[in-house]
Amino acid sequence: MRYLLYFLLIILATVFTKFKTKMNQTALHSFHIPVLGIGYSIDTPLKVARYGISSVLSIMDDQLIEKMREYHSIQSGISYDPIPEKEEDHRAKRITAYLNLINKIVSMQVEAVRRMPFNEANDLSKYFDLLPDENELKVLYLTMMNLADGPQKEGLQERLRQNITAGAIDVNVMSKLDRDNYDEQGRILPNGYSDALAAFRGFAVSELSSSIVFSAGYNPRLYNYIEQFSDFYPDENGQLKKKIILKVSDYRSALVQGKLLAKKGLWISEFRIESGLNCGGHAFPTEGLLLGPILEEFKNKREELASEIFELCNAAIELKDLTQYKEQPKIRITVQGGIGTANENNFLLEHYVLDGTGWGSPFLLVPEATNVEEETLQKLANAKKEDYYVSYASPLGIAFNNFHKSTSEQQRHERIDKNRPGSPCYKKFLATNTEFTESPICIASREYQDLKIKQLKSLNLSTSAFEAEMEKITEKDCLCEGLGASVLLKDHISLSHNLSAVAICPGPNLAYFSGTFSLTEMVGHIYGRINLLNTMYRPNMFINELNLYIDHFKKKISEANLGLNPKQVKQLQAYKKNLLDGIDYYNELVLSFKKESSQYIATMKDELEKAAAAISTQNFSFNLAPVTSAV
């Protein structure tokens, strides 16, 4: 027996050596928590990073960030020195200071976890319990727990402690939210002081060794600006201190943006594919390209993509006279949007050979992980499917996933009823419109909506046309305040200008989750240890997205039939073909669902048949004299 145990420990030591090398290259968990609004995940790393779970926080709102830095400094007993708005470069400095604070606190948390005893209900045990069952570190932990007390067990415990690592503290920037800023004399500040560039700089000079997620499209001056920061280039060992993640909707977008950055010597460490419609926050629908076919293209062209980008990247680095990569770095491919079961999660990872998945909206029901204040939390916990909808509430003019029962929606309707539509505009992050004013204003602001409604009243419109245009104007809502209010209410932090209405942007997939959950329960659901879905029938995630695209297609036809030109007809024809091709693809793919029942597969094939019929019946033609909006 003694020799058997000795042999086992030798094997474990060998596995540990291999595992430690592997762990430096891959994440402990197969999922991450994406950015959730402005405030919902703004301090999520402080809640989950010590368990090895990666998450993303928004660095858009430096005013909220400064409040959170003060709050967490006090909570952690760390000195806090305010950075006032009058201080030069205050936006970047605030972001840097906050990220450094988050990094410091997480490092302290991880060290505290390492010092905890095994065999107790504490964060050390929770760290290993949360890991997926097939994870090598989890297997070693369970093996250690079954050993008798003694030197061998203690040695294994020490090795386990050494392998405890924090989840990534990643940040998000919406690339095109790049408002110019002005000095006190009203003179425009240089490019580096615009919103997106200053936020990026705040991350770039921070102490973090993590990634920045660029979303919402291409911003030339932001992408050019990255070149100035050495942390985004390889060191003498070919390692990057800071990495770039691109959130993309399809392969073409990944290739185009990847090549643009590679030509500057900037490597893309991850392409994060997001469903165009089955997601939270702003929605960026494709022209009918469905998630499954998109993932298939990434799978088939992954090596081609990496090779092409690598060749361009290393050539650009050589021209800059910097250290080149000795070998091609790994590109992670991940996906997020509408995943709801462990079977779906595993299928995506295995069939498409993905490196990870993103689970966003379900974590809004996990108070341990995100910041949803009690009133909104209870509304989400008891919501029905019809409570979630796609709106055009965003001042950006982009489709926005919304929640009918939010206090922000209630407030918007109350203001309309009082003939005072629109919001006070204090933060001005989305102030981009110059239709009526020299300085940009936000189209959700009271100032803009008042001017726009006066213009509308001057037109000779029918009652129905007037009401339709009024709805378009007053549907816009303040997201700067609304998406950040919840964390302030939850943590009892003073609210900006006493604006307490909460906006929230969950994806439609949240309709299948009811109640509130612990972190252990949600992670257990992702890994198939328990099931948290409610009793409502839930189609496969691909079917859910397909149905959303069919609704979107019908809406495009309805709007376009007011007057179509040949180009629009051609676009709709391509959209229709993409949907039907996607259905053909899914009819073949469903045969690969080895973990699903025959009834599940039969139902899905029936749903695909009905979807194809619904699309085929959609007809449209062009009108050489298209009708345009009255306003």
Phi, psi and omega in degrees: 000318181298318181292325179296316179296318180298316180297320179299317181293325176297317179297316181298319179297320179295315179299320180300317181299314178294320183295320182297320177296317180295322184293333177290345184254337185231160178280151178294317182259151181274001179230162172227165175257111182292172175299139181236098180061205179270316188250345188292331178239022186294336175230022179304324176304327179291341183263331188233342186298327181292349176261010179082010182266128180273147179210169184233134177242150179278139174244031180286316191258096182289337177292315177294319179301320180294321176296318180291327177294318177297314182299310184285334174296313180295316181298329184262000180071030180252139183297145182236123176246114184299149172242097185288160181295336180285346181287137180301136179059035186298326183298307180296319182295320178298316181295316178300314182297320180292315180295322177295323178294313178303314180299318181294314182294317179298319178299320178294319180298316182295319177297322178295320178298317181299330183274352183287153179280149171284172177067022176229160178277083182221184183292335177294311177296320181297322179306312182281326180296326182288337183299150175298147188299330182274356180297136185297323179293323177296317179299317180294322178298314180296324177297316179299318183296336181269356178279150173289152178303143180155182184301321181296316180294318180296321178296320179292323177298320180295320177296320177298317179300319182296335182267005177285123179228153180280152171290159183293143174255084183266160181232159182235138172231126171281108193306320186275356174277081191226057180299137172286152179239162189230153176276182185294341179269003179083012178271139182292136179279159179301164183309320183299347181258003175292163189301309184292318182291320179293319178297316178301315181298323178303320176286317187299325182262004179285171180279353183298145167243089186204203187237152171250130180262118175264125181231170173068033168100187189262130177234102186304316184288331176291314181295325176292326184292330183301329184302339185281352190245120189294334182297345181265007176244153183294144174277189183297342178261008180078016182259149177254131174284321179234139187239162179248130172244128176256124173274122186229161181257341180201176184294318182301316178299319179297315182295313183297309182291323179298318179291322178302315180285323180298324179294347175261002181084017184254122183273139174266113183278339180203138166255119183255101184278131180235136175304137182293330184234330184270062184212173175265174178070211177291144180251136180235078184295144173280180175273055177087359176287125184267160188299318182302305177301326178296314179296324179297320179294319176298318181298316184285332185248012185302311182293321177299316179299310183296317182296316181296316180293320182297317181299315179295318184295311182294324177296319179292321179296321179298319179295331178276359181059042178250170179294124179277161172288133177283331176217161184294121178293160179284141169252121175278141173239120180231168181219150177210156178120097171087006178290136186225347181226161177296324179297318177296316180301311181294321180298315179301315182295317186277311186290320183262004178053050181273160180264353180173170178229157176250130176242108185256282188307319179304332180286350173295340179266012181243093182302333178294339188249329186226176188246079174247116182293164195302316183298312180292322180301314181292326177294319177295319183296333183246016185287157175252167185303321183289350179284344180258134183205162176266127182238179169240043180287339183289132176295349179283350181077018181251143177306141189222123178290128189230172183227115186304325188270008180292150178293336176293318177295320178298316181296320180300315179293322179298320179293322178295317180298331180270008184059033177228057183292159179095168185242151168299143184242099182261319186274327172062022179294334181251022179278101185228354189265132178237028181297322184243345187229156178287315177274140182299141174231164182270139182285354172269355184283155178296323181299310182294312185296326176296314179294321182290322180291323176299319177297318181298320182292339181281350180268151181268080183254153173292164181300316182294320180293320179298315181296321180295318179289324177299319180297320179297321182288310189275353177291335182294138184228159180282112178266334180303313179279315188297321182278355178249350186293326188300316182294326178292319178293317182297319184265006177058046177260143182302135184275147177293121174054024179061026177271107189246003179288136185256124170260144179216147190229060179288152174283161183297340180296338182294343179300338183267005176240130178231139180102182174244153189223156173279164176299318179300320180293314183293318178295321176298323177295316181300322183267006173081016179279330175218171179238121182254001180294146176282186187276354180292139179299130181236114175292167174304150183303326179292324177291317178303315180293318179304314180296324176296321179290326177296316177300318180295320178297314179299321180294320178297319179294317181300316180290318184289331182293354170295340178165106183254138170259169184304323180297318180293323177298316180298321179295318179292324177296319178294321178300312181298317180296319179299320179294314181292322176296323178296321178295318176301317179299315182293327177297329175279319184297324185301336178290346180269359182280077185290336184265358181260155182285163177297326178293319178301313182294319179297317179297318180295320179295323177295319178295323178293321178296317179293323179295318179298320178295319180296323180286317185298332182279354181278116181242152180203153178216168184258157179232122185291351178238075183296145178273132179253165180297149181288338184240000000 
